Each structure stands twice: as C-alpha cells, then as structure tokens.
Amino acid sequence: MLLPENDLETIEAWIRNACFLEAWARKPGNVHPGQAFSDTSFEDFVASANAVAGPLARAQGRPLGESILEAVRSARLLMSQNANLGIVLLLGPLCAAPASLLRGTDSPSGRNTLQDWLRGFLASLSIRDAEHTYEAILLAAPGGLGSAKSGDVREGPSGTLLAMMGLARERDIVARQYSNAFEQVIHEGLVDFQAAIKTGRDLETAILLTFLKLLARHGDTLIARKSGDAISSEAARRAREALTSGWPDSPEGARSVRDLDLWLRADGNRRNPGASADMIAAVLFLALASGIISPLYPPVESATPRMQKYKVRVTKDYLTFCSAHFISFEGTQCERLHGHNYRVAAEIEAPLNDDYLVFDFIVLKKILRDISNELDHRMLVPVRSKALEVTVEETSVEIRYHTKRWVFPREDCALLDIENTTAELLARWISERLREEIQHHARTIPSPPRAPEVIRVEVEESHGQSATYESHA
C-alpha cells in the first residue's frame, strides 16, 4: 500500500519504521528481538517508538524544545526508563525540516541542501529550546549522564540549544550532530547505508554494515561516558577488525562480529553502543524518507518482520537423575523423605546460526547429562526455603522442620538456590543452568549458536507426571 499523501501521517510512519528497524536489526551489543537487557526489551523500543512518533511528526512550525519535551513525556508515560532519548534528540531537527527536503536525500545535492537548511534551523534555536531540552533529558534520566564542567544539564542552560550542544560535542556524538549539521548522519551513515542497499545487501546486513562503520570510525560516546575512552576505542578497534576480516562475506568476519557482540554484552551491558544505535535510527529515517528503502505500511506495530524460528528438542533414556527429597507445603506440612527417578527433556528456540543449526544435538545432550549428574544420587536441598531451616557445614548439611531434624553428608547433597524441590522449580533450576552452559559454550567455538530466544525444560517425576518451565531471553 502507498503511503498517504498527508505529510503528518507520512512522517509519523517514517519515525515508527525507523525506530522499529533500528531495534529489529541484530546489532552487536544492542537490544533486538533475540536479546534483551535486564531492564529493556525489544518490545519496549517498539512501544517507545509509537509514543514519540506523534509529537515528533508535529515538529514543523513549532519550537524544537517543545517537541522534544512532549516526545519524552509521552515515552515516560509508558516506560519507567529511557529507551530512546538519543533518537528523539536526533529526529527532532530532521522532522522539523520540510518533507520535500527529506525526500531528496537520496542524492548528493539533496543531502547538501538538507544540511544547509539544518545549519540555518539549528542556528535559530533559542535558550527556551535549550531549557525544554534540558528538562527532557533530566526526565529521561539516560544511563551514563554523569556531570560536566560546562553545560551540565542539572545546572540549566546558559545559552541557546545550539550553543549548549556545542559544549557537549566532544563527549556526545548526538550533540555533535547539532554542531556540524548532522554531518555523520547525512554524509557518513546515510551514504554507507545507500551504498550497501545498492550493492544488493539485504536490509539487516545493510543496517549492520552502517552500524559497524560508524562504530569503527567514532567509537561510541555512550560507552565512553559509562566505561571510559579506552573502552570506546577498543570497541572501535574490534569493529574495524570485523570489517577488515571481511564481514559479512567471510567466516573470519562472522567470528569477529560474534566476538564483538559477546564483548559488548559483558560488564553488565555497560559497553552497550547505544549512541551508535541512535545514529542508525536517524540514518534509517532519512533512508525511508528518500525512498532508499520502502516503509512498512500500515505502521510497524501491525507489520513486524517475521524472523525465521526453529526449535530443537532432546529427551533420552540416560537424561535422568535418581534423587531424594521432600517438599513442604501449606506452611504446616512436610512430606516424608522419599525419592524419584526423574527424567529431563529440553527444547531450544532460536534462529539458525551460520552453520544452519539451532544447537548441536551432541553438545546439548552432553550439557543436560552433566547437569543431571550434578543431581544424581543426591539429596536435593532447597537452600532458599522459608519453611525449612538449612545449616550447611563443611562436612554436613542439617535440615530442621519444626520438631523434625535430618543430617546428611555434605558431599551427598545438591544445594539448590530454590524455595522448594517441586518439579516446577527443579525445571526452572535446570533451565537456568542450561542457559549458563550454553553461553559458556558459545564463547569457546568459532560458529556459536544464536542466543536462545526460548528455553523449555520438562522434569518428569514419574510416568505421566511432569512440570515444564519456559524462559525467554
């Protein structure tokens, strides 16, 4: 379906699609449908995109600071944490531009014309725009905000928005775009993206190539603020290594990108290259506006690209453990000590890796067998139980329940970080151990599996009597 003629609806669709595609592409170190952070998911980015699209689309003819503040307020009504402040700051000036200029950015002359317009527009910004933008930044409370000797947002602006962004240009690539009329977005990112599309790259590969080139040239200012300039420089070096190794056309390049992804996700995601991701959203906005790529329409909340998904399952006679336990329930009852011959089955859902595998069956069976062996011929002890008093000594484990008391040799116990040894919680514990071992395995091989999107573990106590736990990335 063609986009509607009304510019307001058109620009709103460009915003939604640009934000959606930025989050959808599996960029190293970033949130995407197969990877979430502890406090942010792919769905959060889609919801935030829908929240900010309306206010930003109305940026033409109104003070920029008001549009930025309204967009951040709309996002915060849905989200308790910032998901797209940098994107709002970048798209605000672009959305204020006449749609005819945005449509012309598929050519060098059109890009120069838009940049000339942006220079004049950004120079016209007022101190009131700066005040509203500072308020928006404080409301969003982005990670790595820190403090600054000059232009600190907590102290309020001392000049126009352009002047205040100029003070931050060396420490923030988003602010730098205000100072140089979007030089890196227009003449680097958009040019690289268009070249990738013209050479036949698929959409996701074109996005990742553009992202890696920006990261390789500039590092990432969010990483620098959170972890220091040296870590940002290391991120740039690793991105250059991936590109010079031939990504996406060589196995060496693929390994370099996987290593980069794992490295960026270490240290509690403090190495998240979020500033580079924000730049990609701005690049995609112009690519959509200029027709370099076609928008999805209706808007993306009802047009999510379908990623191929596959599932593997293992269940074997030797994936068993014979263990003793008892459970407490209803606060006043405790079973007699008894045992089960437990059976374990597991499923993994994920996209195919470069070898067209979800996960190697041989490795998966070995991991599950090793985990089962940790429980086999042992007393299962729920150390987080609220009903039992568990005392762990060097050579013994004592368990008390009201007047009952049991003492077991320490080496004969499996101390489990769960509240009760029900089949349900045993399935959860095995699932968590399985995810840990999969992550460890991925760091040791040249062509690791994609991160599992779903892991299901079934624990059977006896024939026809089982519990299943399902965990999502």
N, C-alpha and C positions, 0 to 999 in steps of 0.2 A: 504494500500500500504506500502511496506517495505521502510525504509529509504535508500537513495542512499549510495553507498559504499564510495564515496569521503568524507573524514573527514571534509573538509572545509564546505561543504554543510550540513553535519550532525550536526556539532557543531553550525552552524548558526540556524538550525531548533531547536536544544535544547534551544538556547538562546531565540528565539522568543516564543517558547511554555512556557518556564519557566516564562518569564516576563508576558505573557498573562494570564497564570493560576493564578499567584500571584495577579494580579489586578482583575481577574474574581471572585475569591472566596470572599464571603461576610464577610470579616474580620472586627471585631468591630473597629470603628473609622477610617476606611480607605475608599478610593475611590473604588467603584465597579460599575457594570452596573446599580444598583439601587440607588446609592448615588454619588454625585459629590461634590467637593469643589467649592468655588466661582471662582477659577482661574484654576482648573484642573478637568478633566473628565476621565472616563474610556477610551474613545477614544484617549485621549492624551497619556495615558500609552501604548496603543497598537501602536500608531504612533512612540513613543519613542523607543519601543522595536524593531520595524522594522529598525529604524535609527541606532541603536547601534549594531545590530547583525553582520553586515558585518565587521566593524572594530575589534570587539572583537574576532570573529571567526578566524581572521588572527593573533592572538596574539602569536602563536607558532613561535619561532625563531626570534622575533623582540623585541626591548626594550619595557618593560611593559608600561612605561610612555607615549611612543608614541601611543600605542594602546588606553590607557585611554583618552588621549587628543583628538585623532581622533574621538573616540566614542562620547565624549561630544560635540565636534564641530558639528558632524552630527546631534545630537539631537537638538542642538540650532538652526540649520537651519530651523527646523520645528516648534520649540516651543520657546515662549518668556520667559518661566520659567522652572526651573528644575523639572523633573518628575522622574528621575532615576539615579542620581549621585551615590547614595549608591550602587545600583545594579551594575553599571559599575565598581566601585572600588572592589566589591566582585567577580564579574565574570571574571575580567581581569586575575588574577593569575590562576583561575581554567581553563580558556580557554587556557592558556599557557601550561598547563600540557598535556602530551601525551594522546591521546584519549583512549589508552589501559588502562591507569591507571584510567581514569574516569569511564570506563565501569566496572571496578572491585569493585566499592564502594558499591555493594550490600552485601558484606561480611565484617566481622571484619578485616580480614587480608588485604583485598583490601583497606579498609579505612585507615589502618595504613600505607600501602605502599604509598598511595597518600599523606598522611600527612608528611611522611618522605621526599618525593620529594618536597613538598611545602616548608619545612624548608630550604632545600638547595637552592631552587629557590629564595625565599624571601631574604635570606642572600646575594645573589649575586646582588641584586638591587643596583643601583648606585645613586649618588647625581643628575645625569642628569634625572633619572627616577623620583626623587622627584621634580625636577624643572618642568617637564612636568605635573606631577600630581597636583602640586600646581596651575599651570596655568589653568588646567581643573577645579579645584574646584572653583577658582575665576570666571571663565567663567560661570559655572553653577549657582553660587550665591545661594546656598541652604539656606532654612529657618533655623534660629537658629544658623547660623555660629558663630556669636559673635567674641570675641577675646580671646587670650590665652597668659599666661605669657611666655610659651616656645612653640616653634613650630607653631606660628601664621602664617597662610598661606599668610597673607599680607606682611610679612617681608621676605619671601623666605626661602628655606630650608638651614639648617646649617649642614646637614648630609645626609646619604642615605635615600631612601624611607622607608626602614625597621626601621631605627633609628627614623625618624620623626613620623611614625605611632606609635612607642613605646611611644613617648611623649604624644600622644593623646589617648592611650588605655583606660584610666580610664574614659574618658568623651565621648568615641565614640566606640560602640561595633563593628562597621565596622573596625576601626583602630585596635581594639583588635584582630581581626582575622589575621591580618598580624603578630602580635606579638606572637600569640600562634598557628600558622599554621592551622588556621580555626577550632579550637577545638569545638566551639559552633555549627558551621555549620555541621561539619562531625560527631562528636560523641554525639551531642545532637539532633539537628534538624533532620538530616537525619535518625538517629536511631529511633526517635519518629515517624517520618512520615512512615518509613517502617513498624514499629510495627502496626500502625493504618491501613495501607493497608492490612497487613497480617491477621488482625482480622476481615476483611470484611467491614471496613468503606468505604463509598463512597468517591470519590475524594475530594469534597469540605469539608466534615466533617474531613477528614484526614489533610487537609491543616489548617483548623481552630483549630484542636486539637494541632497541632505542633506550630502554632502561639501563642495560649494561654499558652502553656507550656514554650515557650521562654520568653513571657512577664511576666509570673508568676515568673520565676527564676531570671530574669535580669532587670525587669522594661524596660524602653525604653529610650535610651540616647538622642533621638531627643526631647522627652517630657522634659527630664531633662534640655537640653540646652534652650528650649523655656520657660518652666514654673517652673523649679527648681526640685531638687532631691526629695522633699517631694511629689510632684505630680506624679513623676515617680514611687515612692514607693507605692503610692496609686493605681496607675494603676496595679502594680504587685499584690497588695493585692486583688483587685477586680477580676483579672484573676484567682488567686488561689481560690477565693471564688466560681467562676463559675465552676472550675474543681472539687472542693471538694463537690459541690452541685449536681454533677452527670451529668454535661453536657457531651454529648448530649442526655443522656438517661432518664432524669428526667425533669418534669415541673419546679422544683426549679432551676435546672441548666439553662434551657432555659430563665427563668426570669432574672437570674444573668447575662447572656450574653447580653440580651436586655438592661438591666440597664447599663452594662459596655459600650455598644455601644452609648447609649444616653449621658452618662457621658463624654466619649472621644470626642464626637462631640460638646460638649459645649465649651464656651470660644473661639468662632471663630475658632474652629479646631486647637487651639494651643496644644491640647492634642493628636494630631494625632500620633499614634505609628509607625511612618514611618521607623525607624531603624529596628524594628522587622519585618516589611513587607519586607524590603530589604533582611534580612536574609532568609526569606521564599523563595524569588526568587533564592537565591544560593542553598538552600536545594532542590528545585524543579529541578534546573539544573542538580544536581547530581542524583536525582531520575530518571530523563529522560535518562541521560547518562548510568546509570547502569541497566536500564530496570525494575526498580521497578514499574514505570508506563510507558505506551506506548505513544510516541509522537503523536500528530496530524500531519498528513502529507497529502496534501501539507501544507505549513506554515499557521499559525493561522489566517492571515488576511482573508483567504477564508474558514476557518473552525471554526468559532465561535460556541462554545457550545450553544445550544438553551435552554434558560431558559423558563419554563412554565409561560405563562402570562394569566391573567384573567381580566375581566372588569365587573364592576357593574355600573348601571345607575339608577337614580331616577328622576322621574318627577311626581308631584302630583298637584291636583287642589288647594291645600292650599299653595303650594310654589309660592306665588305671593306677589307683593307689588304694592300698588297704590300710585304713587308719581308725584309731579310736577317738571318740569324742562324746560329749553330752551337751545339750543345749538347755539354757534356762529360758523360761517364758512366763508371761503374765505376771512377772515380778515376784511370784511366790512359789514357782515350781521349777524343779531341776530334774532332768532325766537321769536314769541310771547310766553308768559308764557302759558303752557298747561300741560296736564298730560297723563299718560298711566296706564293701568292695566298690569303691567309686569308679566311674568311667567318665572320661573327659572327651569332649568334641569342641572344635573351634572353627569359626568362619572369619574370613577377612574380606572386606570390600575395599577396592582401590582401583584407580586407573592402571592400565598396563605400564610397565617400565620399558626401558629401551630394548629389552630382550623379549617383549611381549608377554611378560609374566606379571601376575599379581604378587605372587610369592612362591619361592621354591618349595615344593612339597617336602623334599628331603629335609631341608633346614627347618621347616615348620614342625614337622613330626619330631625332629630332634629337640627343638626348643620345648615343645609340650611334654616330651618324655622326661627331659631334665627337670622341668617344673614339677611334674608328677612325682618324680623321685625325691624331691625335697619334702614331700608329704607322706611318702610311702612308709608303712610300718612305724608310724609315729603317733603320738598323742597330739591332737590338734587343740591348741590353746589360744583362745581369743583374748589377747592382752588388753584390748580396749573395752572389755565387758564392764557394764555398770552393775551387774548382778553378782559377779564373781570377784573375789579378792585374789589377785595373782601376784605371787612373790617369786622373782627369778634370782636364784643364787648361782654361784659359779658352777656347781655340780648338780643342782637340783632345782625343781620348779614346784612350788607349793600352791595349791588352789583351795580356797575356802568358799563355802556357800552355807551361810548360817552355821549350823552345827556340823556340817559335813566337811571333811578335810581329805585331800589327796596329795601325795608327794610322788613325783616322777623323776627319774634321772634326766638331767638337762639334755643330754645327747639324744634321748628318746622322744623329745618334744619338738614340735614345729610351732614356734611362737609367731602368731599371725596378727597383723595390725588390723583386726576387725572386731566388731562388737559381739558377735555370736557365730558359732560354727555351723550355721544353717547352710543348706546347699546354695541358697541365693548369694550369700556373702562369700562363700568359697568360690563361686563362679566369678564374682567381682574381683577377688584377690588374684585368681589365676589370670583374668583378663588384664589386670594392671601389670602383673609380672610379664605377661606375654608382650605387651606394648613396650615395656622397658627393654626386653631382649631383642625385639625387632629393631628398635632404634640403635641398640648397640651393634647388631649385625649389619645395619646399613652403613655404619662407619668403617666397616672392615673389608668391603668388596667394591670392585670397580663399577659395577652396574647394579646399584641397590634398588630395592622395590620402592615404589611411591609410598608416601606416608599413608597408612591405613586410614580410610575415612570412617569405617565401622569395623569394630571387632566384637564378635559374639562368642561367648563361651557357655557351653552347656555342661553341667555337672549332674550325673545320674547317681542317686544313692542306691537304688535297686531298680530292677526291670520295670519300666513304665512309670518311674517316679523321678523326675528331674527338675532342675531350675536353670534358667538362662539369664545371663547378664549381657547387656548390649552397651557398648561405649562408643562415642563419636569423637572424632578429632576436634 
